[in-house]
Amino acid sequence: MGLCVGSPPGVWVCSTDMLLTVPSAPGIDWDGFQGVRVIAVPGSQVYARNHGVYLADEQGLVHDIIYKGTEAQIQRCAGPNGTVPLVCGVVFFSSDAAEQLLATHVIPPLDACTYMGLDSGAPPIQLSLFFDIVLCMARGMTEEDFVKGGGDTSVRSARSVLWTALRAFPLSMACIPDASYDYMTTSASNHIRSLTLLPGSASHLRFCKTAHSHVDQPSLLEDGSSVTNCLLEGAVRLAAGSVIQHCHLQGPLEIGPGCLLSGLTAGSSPALQGCPLRDIVLQGHHVRLHDLPCRVFTLTGLLDDWQSPADAATYLNVPWAEFFHRTGIREGDLWDAEMPRRSRCLLSARLFPVLHACEALGLEDVLWLLAPAAVAGERLARWRAAWRMSWQELLPCLDKAAELGARRALFFLQGQRKVRRVLLGRQDSSLLPLTRSAVHEGYHEAVLCTLDEVASTAGDTGIAARALACIADVLSCMARGEGGLRSGPAANREWASAFRHLESGDIASGVRELAAERQKWMSRPALLVRAARHYEGAEQILIRQAVMSSCQFVTVRQVELPPLGHWVQVTCPARLDLSGGWSDTPPITYEHGGAVVDVAVLVDGCRPIGARVRRISEPELRLVSLGGTPQSEAAVELVCRELEHLQDYCQPHAPGALLKAAFICTQVVQFPSQKPLRAQLMESFGGGFEVHTWSKLPHGSGLGTSSILAGAVMASLYQAAGKAASTESLIHAVLHLEQRLTTGGGWQDQVGGLVPSIKIGRSKAQLPLRVEVQKIPVPTGFTQTLNNHLLLVYTGKTRLARNLLQDVVRNWYARLPSAVQNADALVSNAEECAQALRQGNLLLIGKCLDRYWQQKKCMAPGCEPLAVGRMMDALRPYVYGQCLAGAGGGGFLYVLTKGPQQKEALHQILAKTEGLGNFSIHSIEVDTGGFSVEVVGCDPKDSAHPREDVAM
């Protein structure tokens, strides 16, 4: 609470019949404070005529409290601007004053204000916070006037005790200029007014037009209306100054101004159609009469007063006499003959039908009270035949549990509509709060059924994938933090049938089987978490299918086959992502749109990644992973002679998985196929293939090695098979390969390594996924400037992007506000970085790098190891900007130094920094040539056959 800021030790006391709105920093001066302080808010003198105001001097000391004073009395309280300090119900007692006040609770007759006195037999006594306690400290009050101002003897005695205890404490006032308050009265007009305040009104209260509601046609809600916890279907028009709460209504309906509708169900809608609704309060209530639950409707006017005698009051905003004349109802229908006339009021009028001997009652049994005389006559007999109750009689019978239950059910019913609206409309609204509420309140089954329906009927893999991710969230919430880690394996055989349906494109059948299997995994937290993992596995299948739509942008043309035994060799640079990474990651890239600035770089003067392929006479596939260079010894050698040897191509950790996937994705090998591998190879190529791959970069470097290597393999394999693909085709082909490989990943790595120099890649928020690359022109000589100022620092830490990827995708599908905002920021920062590069501005580029690192940490918390943080702190004074390459978590740190040629200087700085472990610094330079493809003859040192190995 803003009032508490800076206050000394003490006790705040607040009345409960008002709503106070104050600025976050009310600016109350507590220096030298003693005694008791009252809080006031400014108000008009007209408003003060029915309320209390403080009379205070220039020092803020209170002289009197005036309640419903005369115009002259109120004028004395006014400040220079004409406003008066209104009593708003908030008082602060210093510790000393609070102790003195509390000490009086054992002194008669004040002990009768507590249960101790009551249990001792003392008659109860009621005191006013302001006129019996605070007023005694006002400077203008004398003991005689204060004590005599009490009502009966006990109150006067209590006032005498309070005067003795509190008179010595000074009473000061703090009037908060920008604050306001509203009394919460029984007046319908005041209540509606407070709920429909427009911006710019005198009050500081602000209410949303719609809250926790589903409205089919929000344009029909006028400004100045309010809808809370409602489901409004069809054309429901709501005029300014009207409120609907906890209702399920179906249009067409028109609700005029001055109305409050609450607790109405869809079944009430026909009765409302065509009914003139203006300046009325219409409510449905859950009532329990002994053990009999029933629904009762009440109808009153906006201006009606509940307790004023009928002779001088209104019902439905007209005098009672006029109401009796129009409807034919008599006073004897509403009040017993022996009831005194002064007690005959709206509160005690038996107006509202509860039960009927022969027929079910509904909303129409009170709406007829609004009808003209010609219509009213038809309903009067039915109304008289019903057992009716007054509001005074209904109040004790209200079934609060049933009412709250109905409101809860309505909240989740419109929540289900929200689920459909958000998912089908591809909105960036988070469903996670609704998911948590549904689980907590026991409505998870309804939400799960809705998500099943959306996933199976949307006809869109992107929408279906997000729906499955939301189901995983529901299951995880049901585990309530137990059951193990959310991330984990998802290949249990019980789910295989559903997965096969999804893989084949039959989403509806897949979702049905997932739901059926899910029911077997709901009994305990461990099973729920495992089920959530399998739903995320199913979601990944659909993501893969969405991304593989990029295949249509892969075009291959036939070229001449290289001679048997001739190598097709491709070498590629590494890449640095200067900004925008993560926005290229599916599904973010096709649901939000992505932009990444990449630069192709030589590391220590060479292209560190490469592959070579040649045709061989034997109809087999020889897969060789070399060390760091083409001349290195083989680290892994495999020979595939049967199609079965390729079946683990989709298991990323299987030996040679990437190379196997490359043969399948380039369609050099048809898999699956009835034709054996040997036959395929001999018919199409007259023999088999040998593939060598290498990389000088350490595993988990963050420099895009695996995707760039995939691009190198596919480029060389296409050429060796007598095909050629453009760079754009290779970019999309690698996307396809990585989805088949099930490693996921985005497009920035292959863009960075396959397209030369500095560029920005972009993708639109749409499917099929297409990546468009634009080279960034830089000023003359600026490329060399970058070479002089860019350095790579190997941190000695490695981490796989896949470990981070699951959390990032999970947070994106949940549409956490931080994830959505960060995705926006990543794309905008990429565009700013591209502009800084065009300008050749190192300072601005450095700021983009630093901002980018903060964005990476927001997207994947925990991606900055402690040692890396120390390293970055040590380097910060000497660099314009710095960032971990790739997803973070380790690998290479790249820095943009303030001075040129700083390799040795930075090495000395880091060598003096404790806790870094092994690190190394590498020079890099922009590769303006891009990857190279060359066909070379047989190396005479090459053997026609590799050394004996174990066939796959």
Helices and strands as residue ranges (DSSP letters): G 2-4, E 10-14, E 18-21, E 36-43, H 45-48, E 52-56, E 62-67, H 71-76, E 84-94, H 95-103, G 104-106, G 110-113, H 115-119, I 129-134, G 135-137, H 143-148, H 153-166, E 171-175, E 180-183, H 188-195, E 210-211, E 214-215, G 218-220, E 226-228, E 231-233, E 236-238, E 243-245, E 248-250, E 253-255, E 260-262, G 266-268, H 269-272, E 280-289, E 292-301, G 310-312, E 314-315, E 318-319, H 320-327, H 331-334, G 341-343, G 346-348, E 352-355, H 364-367, G 368-370, H 373-385, E 387-389, H 391-394, G 395-397, H 400-424, H 432-441, H 444-457, H 461-478, G 493-495, H 496-503, H 507-518, G 519-521, H 525-547, G 548-553, E 556-558, E 567-572, E 574-579, H 588-591, E 594-603, E 609-616, E 621-626, E 634-640, G 643-646, H 657-665, H 677-685, E 688-695, H 705-720, E 723-725, H 727-741, H 748-754, E 758-763, E 771-775, H 782-789, E 790-794, H 801-813, H 817-839, H 842-859, H 866-875, G 876-878, E 879-884, E 892-897, H 903-911, E 920-926, E 932-936
